[in-house]
Amino acid sequence: MRTGILAAGNFIIDYVKIIDAWPEQDMLSSIRSETSSNGGGPYNVLKDLAAMGASYPLEACGLVGDDANGAWIQQDCAKAGINTRQLHHTANAPTSYTDAMTVASTGRRTFFHQRGANAHFNETHVNFADTNAKHFHLGYLMLLDAMDSFVSGGRTRASLALEAAKNAGLTTSVDIVSTENPQFREIAESALPYTDVLIINEIEAGKVAGMTLKNGDTVDVEGCVTAARALLDRGVLQQVVIHFVEGGVVVSKDGTVTKQTSLKVPSGFIVGATGAGDAFAAGYLHGWHEQWDVSRCLKTAVCTAAACLTHATPSLGLRSVEECLNLGEAYGYRSL
């Protein structure tokens, strides 16, 4: 029996800085506080799942530098009970890091990223014969230079890794980062036929589907449903999950649409939004691993995302699954 989640891709040190305001060009903003923490989709998801009390094995797969940051990641994973057998080291690049600038009054954040060792991570670093995991999570496409590169046959290295996971008997999920890339759609579409669950936000969904899913700050929920159907038509095997500030939608291969609004959190609840999307993914993947129905998975996801908002770092706001769900009971849910 396979069990557990193997998460691969970006392993980053996040330097989270809370600032008083976002400055205009050439102007100054004051840093009110700063912390360092885990960063990157798979790293955040694993740390979140550990904090949620996941009872199944958690395994890391990535590439870090032979430096202090790489050693910090290794030790941090060990403290959380995350297996690092496939967390590789290189002397050819520094451990990747990000300066995450978060505006105190709004929780909005902006990232400055050093791609570092993550740029060299590729499908040869993943050994599916060396894991008993049930599920393989890969992130972020568009921020893994080697994985995003094309090989013969017009396929990306990421698609090869996902295909290998499927052949080994694992289910798969993919996350994408919101960034500008002239081959955004081509890179994403190469991975879709080997992806059971695509978990992305409305910006990323719009880029892949070729749609505009936001009007100012307002998301087009029905547009997200349409985009999800288009991504299923382009190859996603089981579910497309699209999350946004107001909640999330899931469209399944059988055509079923499931919607869930986010929590009605009070003023002052949000300390920072860094890692909220990954916390959503962690909540959803926990339910997926446990074979819950889609509605339960989605409700758990919006609650784990809400828990993330209570701390400036990506994972220190997370708590047990029950405690996360209790937030939904305490505050209730928005209406779209």
Secondary structure as a PSIPRED ss2 file (coil, helix, strand):
# PSIPRED VFORMAT (PSIPRED V4.0)

   1 M C   1.000  0.000  0.000
   2 R C   1.000  0.000  0.000
   3 T C   1.000  0.000  0.000
   4 G C   1.000  0.000  0.000
   5 I E   0.000  0.000  1.000
   6 L E   0.000  0.000  1.000
   7 A E   0.000  0.000  1.000
   8 A E   0.000  0.000  1.000
   9 G E   0.000  0.000  1.000
  10 N C   1.000  0.000  0.000
  11 F C   1.000  0.000  0.000
  12 I E   0.000  0.000  1.000
  13 I E   0.000  0.000  1.000
  14 D E   0.000  0.000  1.000
  15 Y E   0.000  0.000  1.000
  16 V E   0.000  0.000  1.000
  17 K E   0.000  0.000  1.000
  18 I E   0.000  0.000  1.000
  19 I E   0.000  0.000  1.000
  20 D C   1.000  0.000  0.000
  21 A C   1.000  0.000  0.000
  22 W C   1.000  0.000  0.000
  23 P C   1.000  0.000  0.000
  24 E C   1.000  0.000  0.000
  25 Q C   1.000  0.000  0.000
  26 D C   1.000  0.000  0.000
  27 M C   1.000  0.000  0.000
  28 L C   1.000  0.000  0.000
  29 S C   1.000  0.000  0.000
  30 S C   1.000  0.000  0.000
  31 I E   0.000  0.000  1.000
  32 R E   0.000  0.000  1.000
  33 S E   0.000  0.000  1.000
  34 E E   0.000  0.000  1.000
  35 T E   0.000  0.000  1.000
  36 S E   0.000  0.000  1.000
  37 S E   0.000  0.000  1.000
  38 N E   0.000  0.000  1.000
  39 G E   0.000  0.000  1.000
  40 G C   1.000  0.000  0.000
  41 G H   0.000  1.000  0.000
  42 P H   0.000  1.000  0.000
  43 Y H   0.000  1.000  0.000
  44 N H   0.000  1.000  0.000
  45 V H   0.000  1.000  0.000
  46 L H   0.000  1.000  0.000
  47 K H   0.000  1.000  0.000
  48 D H   0.000  1.000  0.000
  49 L H   0.000  1.000  0.000
  50 A H   0.000  1.000  0.000
  51 A H   0.000  1.000  0.000
  52 M C   1.000  0.000  0.000
  53 G C   1.000  0.000  0.000
  54 A C   1.000  0.000  0.000
  55 S C   1.000  0.000  0.000
  56 Y C   1.000  0.000  0.000
  57 P C   1.000  0.000  0.000
  58 L E   0.000  0.000  1.000
  59 E E   0.000  0.000  1.000
  60 A E   0.000  0.000  1.000
  61 C E   0.000  0.000  1.000
  62 G E   0.000  0.000  1.000
  63 L E   0.000  0.000  1.000
  64 V E   0.000  0.000  1.000
  65 G E   0.000  0.000  1.000
  66 D C   1.000  0.000  0.000
  67 D C   1.000  0.000  0.000
  68 A H   0.000  1.000  0.000
  69 N H   0.000  1.000  0.000
  70 G H   0.000  1.000  0.000
  71 A H   0.000  1.000  0.000
  72 W H   0.000  1.000  0.000
  73 I H   0.000  1.000  0.000
  74 Q H   0.000  1.000  0.000
  75 Q H   0.000  1.000  0.000
  76 D H   0.000  1.000  0.000
  77 C H   0.000  1.000  0.000
  78 A H   0.000  1.000  0.000
  79 K H   0.000  1.000  0.000
  80 A C   1.000  0.000  0.000
  81 G C   1.000  0.000  0.000
  82 I C   1.000  0.000  0.000
  83 N E   0.000  0.000  1.000
  84 T E   0.000  0.000  1.000
  85 R E   0.000  0.000  1.000
  86 Q E   0.000  0.000  1.000
  87 L E   0.000  0.000  1.000
  88 H E   0.000  0.000  1.000
  89 H E   0.000  0.000  1.000
  90 T E   0.000  0.000  1.000
  91 A C   1.000  0.000  0.000
  92 N C   1.000  0.000  0.000
  93 A C   1.000  0.000  0.000
  94 P C   1.000  0.000  0.000
  95 T C   1.000  0.000  0.000
  96 S E   0.000  0.000  1.000
  97 Y E   0.000  0.000  1.000
  98 T E   0.000  0.000  1.000
  99 D E   0.000  0.000  1.000
 100 A E   0.000  0.000  1.000
 101 M E   0.000  0.000  1.000
 102 T E   0.000  0.000  1.000
 103 V E   0.000  0.000  1.000
 104 A C   1.000  0.000  0.000
 105 S C   1.000  0.000  0.000
 106 T C   1.000  0.000  0.000
 107 G C   1.000  0.000  0.000
 108 R C   1.000  0.000  0.000
 109 R E   0.000  0.000  1.000
 110 T E   0.000  0.000  1.000
 111 F E   0.000  0.000  1.000
 112 F E   0.000  0.000  1.000
 113 H E   0.000  0.000  1.000
 114 Q E   0.000  0.000  1.000
 115 R C   1.000  0.000  0.000
 116 G H   0.000  1.000  0.000
 117 A H   0.000  1.000  0.000
 118 N H   0.000  1.000  0.000
 119 A H   0.000  1.000  0.000
 120 H H   0.000  1.000  0.000
 121 F C   1.000  0.000  0.000
 122 N C   1.000  0.000  0.000
 123 E H   0.000  1.000  0.000
 124 T H   0.000  1.000  0.000
 125 H H   0.000  1.000  0.000
 126 V C   1.000  0.000  0.000
 127 N C   1.000  0.000  0.000
 128 F H   0.000  1.000  0.000
 129 A H   0.000  1.000  0.000
 130 D H   0.000  1.000  0.000
 131 T C   1.000  0.000  0.000
 132 N C   1.000  0.000  0.000
 133 A C   1.000  0.000  0.000
 134 K C   1.000  0.000  0.000
 135 H E   0.000  0.000  1.000
 136 F E   0.000  0.000  1.000
 137 H E   0.000  0.000  1.000
 138 L E   0.000  0.000  1.000
 139 G E   0.000  0.000  1.000
 140 Y E   0.000  0.000  1.000
 141 L E   0.000  0.000  1.000
 142 M C   1.000  0.000  0.000
 143 L C   1.000  0.000  0.000
 144 L C   1.000  0.000  0.000
 145 D H   0.000  1.000  0.000
 146 A H   0.000  1.000  0.000
 147 M H   0.000  1.000  0.000
 148 D H   0.000  1.000  0.000
 149 S C   1.000  0.000  0.000
 150 F E   0.000  0.000  1.000
 151 V E   0.000  0.000  1.000
 152 S C   1.000  0.000  0.000
 153 G C   1.000  0.000  0.000
 154 G C   1.000  0.000  0.000
 155 R E   0.000  0.000  1.000
 156 T E   0.000  0.000  1.000
 157 R H   0.000  1.000  0.000
 158 A H   0.000  1.000  0.000
 159 S H   0.000  1.000  0.000
 160 L H   0.000  1.000  0.000
 161 A H   0.000  1.000  0.000
 162 L H   0.000  1.000  0.000
 163 E H   0.000  1.000  0.000
 164 A H   0.000  1.000  0.000
 165 A H   0.000  1.000  0.000
 166 K H   0.000  1.000  0.000
 167 N H   0.000  1.000  0.000
 168 A C   1.000  0.000  0.000
 169 G C   1.000  0.000  0.000
 170 L C   1.000  0.000  0.000
 171 T E   0.000  0.000  1.000
 172 T E   0.000  0.000  1.000
 173 S E   0.000  0.000  1.000
 174 V E   0.000  0.000  1.000
 175 D E   0.000  0.000  1.000
 176 I E   0.000  0.000  1.000
 177 V C   1.000  0.000  0.000
 178 S C   1.000  0.000  0.000
 179 T C   1.000  0.000  0.000
 180 E C   1.000  0.000  0.000
 181 N C   1.000  0.000  0.000
 182 P C   1.000  0.000  0.000
 183 Q C   1.000  0.000  0.000
 184 F H   0.000  1.000  0.000
 185 R H   0.000  1.000  0.000
 186 E H   0.000  1.000  0.000
 187 I H   0.000  1.000  0.000
 188 A H   0.000  1.000  0.000
 189 E H   0.000  1.000  0.000
 190 S H   0.000  1.000  0.000
 191 A H   0.000  1.000  0.000
 192 L H   0.000  1.000  0.000
 193 P H   0.000  1.000  0.000
 194 Y H   0.000  1.000  0.000
 195 T C   1.000  0.000  0.000
 196 D C   1.000  0.000  0.000
 197 V E   0.000  0.000  1.000
 198 L E   0.000  0.000  1.000
 199 I E   0.000  0.000  1.000
 200 I E   0.000  0.000  1.000
 201 N E   0.000  0.000  1.000
 202 E H   0.000  1.000  0.000
 203 I H   0.000  1.000  0.000
 204 E H   0.000  1.000  0.000
 205 A H   0.000  1.000  0.000
 206 G H   0.000  1.000  0.000
 207 K H   0.000  1.000  0.000
 208 V H   0.000  1.000  0.000
 209 A H   0.000  1.000  0.000
 210 G C   1.000  0.000  0.000
 211 M C   1.000  0.000  0.000
 212 T C   1.000  0.000  0.000
 213 L C   1.000  0.000  0.000
 214 K E   0.000  0.000  1.000
 215 N E   0.000  0.000  1.000
 216 G C   1.000  0.000  0.000
 217 D C   1.000  0.000  0.000
 218 T E   0.000  0.000  1.000
 219 V E   0.000  0.000  1.000
 220 D C   1.000  0.000  0.000
 221 V H   0.000  1.000  0.000
 222 E H   0.000  1.000  0.000
 223 G H   0.000  1.000  0.000
 224 C H   0.000  1.000  0.000
 225 V H   0.000  1.000  0.000
 226 T H   0.000  1.000  0.000
 227 A H   0.000  1.000  0.000
 228 A H   0.000  1.000  0.000
 229 R H   0.000  1.000  0.000
 230 A H   0.000  1.000  0.000
 231 L H   0.000  1.000  0.000
 232 L H   0.000  1.000  0.000
 233 D H   0.000  1.000  0.000
 234 R C   1.000  0.000  0.000
 235 G C   1.000  0.000  0.000
 236 V C   1.000  0.000  0.000
 237 L C   1.000  0.000  0.000
 238 Q C   1.000  0.000  0.000
 239 Q E   0.000  0.000  1.000
 240 V E   0.000  0.000  1.000
 241 V E   0.000  0.000  1.000
 242 I E   0.000  0.000  1.000
 243 H E   0.000  0.000  1.000
 244 F E   0.000  0.000  1.000
 245 V C   1.000  0.000  0.000
 246 E C   1.000  0.000  0.000
 247 G E   0.000  0.000  1.000
 248 G E   0.000  0.000  1.000
 249 V E   0.000  0.000  1.000
 250 V E   0.000  0.000  1.000
 251 V E   0.000  0.000  1.000
 252 S E   0.000  0.000  1.000
 253 K C   1.000  0.000  0.000
 254 D C   1.000  0.000  0.000
 255 G C   1.000  0.000  0.000
 256 T C   1.000  0.000  0.000
 257 V E   0.000  0.000  1.000
 258 T E   0.000  0.000  1.000
 259 K E   0.000  0.000  1.000
 260 Q E   0.000  0.000  1.000
 261 T E   0.000  0.000  1.000
 262 S C   1.000  0.000  0.000
 263 L E   0.000  0.000  1.000
 264 K C   1.000  0.000  0.000
 265 V C   1.000  0.000  0.000
 266 P C   1.000  0.000  0.000
 267 S C   1.000  0.000  0.000
 268 G C   1.000  0.000  0.000
 269 F C   1.000  0.000  0.000
 270 I C   1.000  0.000  0.000
 271 V C   1.000  0.000  0.000
 272 G C   1.000  0.000  0.000
 273 A C   1.000  0.000  0.000
 274 T C   1.000  0.000  0.000
 275 G C   1.000  0.000  0.000
 276 A H   0.000  1.000  0.000
 277 G H   0.000  1.000  0.000
 278 D H   0.000  1.000  0.000
 279 A H   0.000  1.000  0.000
 280 F H   0.000  1.000  0.000
 281 A H   0.000  1.000  0.000
 282 A H   0.000  1.000  0.000
 283 G H   0.000  1.000  0.000
 284 Y H   0.000  1.000  0.000
 285 L H   0.000  1.000  0.000
 286 H H   0.000  1.000  0.000
 287 G H   0.000  1.000  0.000
 288 W H   0.000  1.000  0.000
 289 H H   0.000  1.000  0.000
 290 E C   1.000  0.000  0.000
 291 Q C   1.000  0.000  0.000
 292 W C   1.000  0.000  0.000
 293 D C   1.000  0.000  0.000
 294 V H   0.000  1.000  0.000
 295 S H   0.000  1.000  0.000
 296 R H   0.000  1.000  0.000
 297 C H   0.000  1.000  0.000
 298 L H   0.000  1.000  0.000
 299 K H   0.000  1.000  0.000
 300 T H   0.000  1.000  0.000
 301 A H   0.000  1.000  0.000
 302 V H   0.000  1.000  0.000
 303 C H   0.000  1.000  0.000
 304 T H   0.000  1.000  0.000
 305 A H   0.000  1.000  0.000
 306 A H   0.000  1.000  0.000
 307 A H   0.000  1.000  0.000
 308 C H   0.000  1.000  0.000
 309 L C   1.000  0.000  0.000
 310 T C   1.000  0.000  0.000
 311 H C   1.000  0.000  0.000
 312 A C   1.000  0.000  0.000
 313 T C   1.000  0.000  0.000
 314 P C   1.000  0.000  0.000
 315 S C   1.000  0.000  0.000
 316 L C   1.000  0.000  0.000
 317 G C   1.000  0.000  0.000
 318 L C   1.000  0.000  0.000
 319 R C   1.000  0.000  0.000
 320 S C   1.000  0.000  0.000
 321 V H   0.000  1.000  0.000
 322 E H   0.000  1.000  0.000
 323 E H   0.000  1.000  0.000
 324 C H   0.000  1.000  0.000
 325 L H   0.000  1.000  0.000
 326 N H   0.000  1.000  0.000
 327 L H   0.000  1.000  0.000
 328 G H   0.000  1.000  0.000
 329 E H   0.000  1.000  0.000
 330 A H   0.000  1.000  0.000
 331 Y H   0.000  1.000  0.000
 332 G C   1.000  0.000  0.000
 333 Y E   0.000  0.000  1.000
 334 R C   1.000  0.000  0.000
 335 S C   1.000  0.000  0.000
 336 L C   1.000  0.000  0.000
